[in-house]
């Protein structure tokens, strides 16, 4: 019996079985190729995960994320500071060189007396006297040191 006779006498069911066997063979070859390729890919992935360049990249990424967080924190602090400065209700007493105490010191240096301080700077007698004593002590200490 030659091959032609075998092929010509096959039934439709037998042809279906041959086709199924050929398809299964092709699929198993394809599966084997995909498995081999997947194994190579896994090894490549393992190598790249342990690559020092990737570790450095991860470190740089972490640093960038922390810098962004730090920047946001600084912005929040600046907003709060601006809020506090805008809500300031005149608690600051330093307005350049025009504070009453600086004016009193300059007046005492120019020879003003207690009554001049009270009338010019709207200080009480006790406040002017205390300032006069303190200013005198400070002048004495600076002349002794100099």
C-alpha positions as CSV (number, residue, x, y, z in Angstrom):
1,X,0.0,0.0,0.0
2,X,1.4,3.3,-1.0
3,X,0.8,6.7,0.5
4,X,-1.6,7.7,-2.1
5,X,-3.9,4.8,-1.4
6,X,-3.8,5.5,2.4
7,X,-4.6,9.2,1.9
8,X,-7.4,8.5,-0.5
9,X,-9.1,6.0,1.7
10,X,-9.1,8.2,4.9
11,X,-12.4,9.3,6.2
12,X,-13.4,12.8,7.2
13,X,-12.9,11.8,10.9
14,X,-9.4,10.6,10.3
15,X,-8.6,13.8,8.4
16,X,-9.9,15.8,11.4
17,X,-7.7,13.7,13.7
18,X,-4.6,14.4,11.6
19,X,-5.4,18.1,11.5
20,X,-5.8,18.1,15.2
21,X,-2.5,16.4,15.7
22,X,-0.7,18.8,13.4
23,X,-2.3,21.8,15.2
24,X,-1.3,20.3,18.6
25,X,2.2,19.8,17.4
26,X,2.4,23.4,16.1
27,X,1.0,24.7,19.4
28,X,3.4,22.7,21.5
29,X,6.3,24.0,19.4
30,X,5.0,27.6,19.8
31,X,4.6,27.0,23.6
32,X,8.1,25.7,23.8
33,X,9.4,28.8,22.0
34,X,7.4,31.2,24.2
35,X,8.6,29.3,27.4
36,X,12.3,29.7,26.2
37,X,11.7,33.4,25.4
38,X,10.0,33.9,28.8
39,X,12.9,32.3,30.6
40,X,15.4,34.6,28.8
41,X,13.2,37.6,29.6
42,X,13.1,36.6,33.3
43,X,16.8,36.3,33.5
44,X,17.3,39.6,31.7
45,X,14.8,41.2,34.2
46,X,16.7,39.8,37.1
47,X,19.9,41.1,35.8
48,X,18.5,44.6,35.2
49,X,16.9,44.6,38.7
50,X,20.3,44.0,40.2
51,X,22.0,46.5,37.9
52,X,23.7,49.3,39.9
53,X,22.5,51.9,37.4
54,X,18.9,50.9,38.2
55,X,19.6,51.2,41.9
56,X,21.0,54.7,41.4
57,X,18.0,55.6,39.3
58,X,15.7,54.4,42.1
59,X,17.8,56.5,44.6
60,X,17.5,59.6,42.4
61,X,13.8,59.0,42.0
62,X,13.4,58.7,45.8
63,X,15.4,61.9,46.3
64,X,13.3,63.8,43.8
65,X,10.1,62.7,45.5
66,X,11.4,63.8,48.9
67,X,12.5,67.2,47.4
68,X,9.0,67.7,46.1
69,X,7.6,66.9,49.5
70,X,10.1,69.3,51.1
71,X,9.1,72.0,48.7
72,X,5.4,71.5,49.5
73,X,6.2,71.7,53.2
74,X,8.2,74.9,52.7
75,X,5.3,76.4,50.8
76,X,2.9,75.6,53.6
77,X,5.2,77.2,56.1
78,X,5.6,80.3,54.0
79,X,1.8,80.6,53.6
80,X,1.4,80.3,57.4
81,X,4.1,82.9,58.0
82,X,2.4,85.3,55.6
83,X,-0.9,84.7,57.3
84,X,0.6,85.4,60.7
85,X,2.4,88.6,59.4
86,X,-0.9,89.9,57.9
87,X,-2.8,89.2,61.1
88,X,-0.2,91.1,63.1
89,X,-2.1,93.6,65.3
90,X,0.7,96.0,66.0
91,X,2.6,93.9,68.4
92,X,5.9,95.0,66.9
93,X,7.2,98.0,68.6
94,X,10.2,98.5,66.4
95,X,9.4,101.0,63.7
96,X,12.8,102.0,62.5
97,X,14.5,104.7,64.6
98,X,11.2,106.3,65.7
99,X,10.5,104.2,68.8
100,X,9.9,106.2,71.9
101,X,12.8,104.6,73.7
102,X,15.3,105.4,70.9
103,X,13.9,109.0,70.8
104,X,14.3,109.2,74.6
105,X,17.9,108.0,74.4
106,X,18.7,110.5,71.7
107,X,17.0,113.3,73.7
108,X,18.9,112.3,76.9
109,X,22.2,112.3,74.9
110,X,21.4,115.8,73.8
111,X,20.8,116.9,77.4
112,X,17.0,116.7,77.7
113,X,15.6,116.4,81.3
114,X,12.8,114.4,82.8
115,X,10.1,116.9,81.9
116,X,11.2,117.1,78.3
117,X,10.8,113.3,78.0
118,X,7.3,113.4,79.6
119,X,6.0,116.2,77.4
120,X,7.6,115.2,74.1
121,X,7.2,111.4,74.1
122,X,3.9,111.1,76.1
123,X,5.6,109.0,78.8
124,X,4.5,108.8,82.4
125,X,6.8,110.4,85.0
126,X,7.7,107.0,86.4
127,X,8.5,105.6,82.9
128,X,10.6,108.6,82.0
129,X,12.5,108.5,85.4
130,X,13.2,104.7,85.0
131,X,14.4,105.3,81.4
132,X,16.6,108.2,82.6
133,X,18.2,106.0,85.3
134,X,18.7,103.0,83.0
135,X,20.1,105.2,80.2
136,X,22.5,106.9,82.7
137,X,23.7,103.5,83.9
138,X,24.3,102.4,80.3
139,X,26.2,105.5,79.5
140,X,28.4,105.0,82.7
141,X,29.2,101.5,81.7
142,X,30.1,102.4,78.2
143,X,32.4,105.2,79.3
144,X,34.0,102.9,81.9
145,X,34.6,100.2,79.3
146,X,36.0,102.7,76.7
